[in-house]
Amino acid sequence: AQTVTQSQPEMSVQEAETVTLSCTYDTSESDYYLFWYKQPPSRQMILVIRQEAYKQQNATENRFSVNFQKAAKSFSLKISDSQLGDAAMYFCAYRSDIIQGAQKLVFGQGTRLTINP
Amino acid sequence: DVKVTQSSRYLVKRTGEKVFLECVQDMDHENMFWYRQDPGLGLRLIYFSYDVKMKEKGDIPEGYSVSREKKERFSLILESASTNQTSMYLCASSLRDRGYYNEQFFGPGTRLTVL
């Protein structure tokens, strides 16, 4: 079974600075997808960024980028120019590339990010 | 916009009560999921469904059951609520598609307290 580990329960950063959230995973599969989800306080969880395992190029979405290291099974999220609205719980998630079934997500424990003004 | 709604944001029940949590999505998604979220544990999958009347156990199904009679609605049932089921419950839905752009969309969550 796949597992996802986020070793940083809490992180904080000064507004406008850069912060990196860590995620490692364990799998024997070669094809899969990785995601970062954001859960703002009292608001719905939303997708921040996604990565396909067979793509070596790191995904980027505006101020959010990932560092995907397949051999090391590492998938970190970098937030540049941090803004107050980035304060949230961030979850790393894994999905197998399977044909049938419901394509379940396996989540990490989460990292609570605080932005200091 | 995809919309996933849950019947209650906050719910307080007593030990032994039967509890129903309802989830509705409006985007014709095949897949629906129920998770519970606890501090330090992240989201854990309780049950999921990839079609009407189909259900499969997730990682922590004990003490829960589900029902999916219509494509848009997925209900989580606590047959006899216990205090260790106090948690945040999140519903999600997605297309039945293995592709890159398939993502799960989440509801706002129901914070259940069992006294």
Chai-1 contact restraints between the chains, C-beta under 6 A:
chainA,res_idxA,chainB,res_idxB,connection_type,confidence,min_distance_angstrom,max_distance_angstrom,comment,restraint_id
A,Q44,B,F106,contact,1.0,0.0,6.0,A-B,restraint_1
A,Q44,B,P108,contact,1.0,0.0,6.0,A-B,restraint_2
A,M45,B,F106,contact,1.0,0.0,6.0,A-B,restraint_3
A,L47,B,E103,contact,1.0,0.0,6.0,A-B,restraint_4
A,E52,B,Y100,contact,1.0,0.0,6.0,A-B,restraint_5
A,D97,B,R98,contact,1.0,0.0,6.0,A-B,restraint_6
A,I99,B,R98,contact,1.0,0.0,6.0,A-B,restraint_7
A,G101,B,Y50,contact,1.0,0.0,6.0,A-B,restraint_8
A,A102,B,N31,contact,1.0,0.0,6.0,A-B,restraint_9
A,A102,B,F48,contact,1.0,0.0,6.0,A-B,restraint_10
A,A102,B,Y50,contact,1.0,0.0,6.0,A-B,restraint_11
A,Q103,B,R98,contact,1.0,0.0,6.0,A-B,restraint_12
A,F107,B,G42,contact,1.0,0.0,6.0,A-B,restraint_13
A,F107,B,L43,contact,1.0,0.0,6.0,A-B,restraint_14
A,G108,B,G42,contact,1.0,0.0,6.0,A-B,restraint_15
A,Q109,B,G40,contact,1.0,0.0,6.0,A-B,restraint_16
A,Q109,B,G42,contact,1.0,0.0,6.0,A-B,restraint_17
A,G110,B,G42,contact,1.0,0.0,6.0,A-B,restraint_18
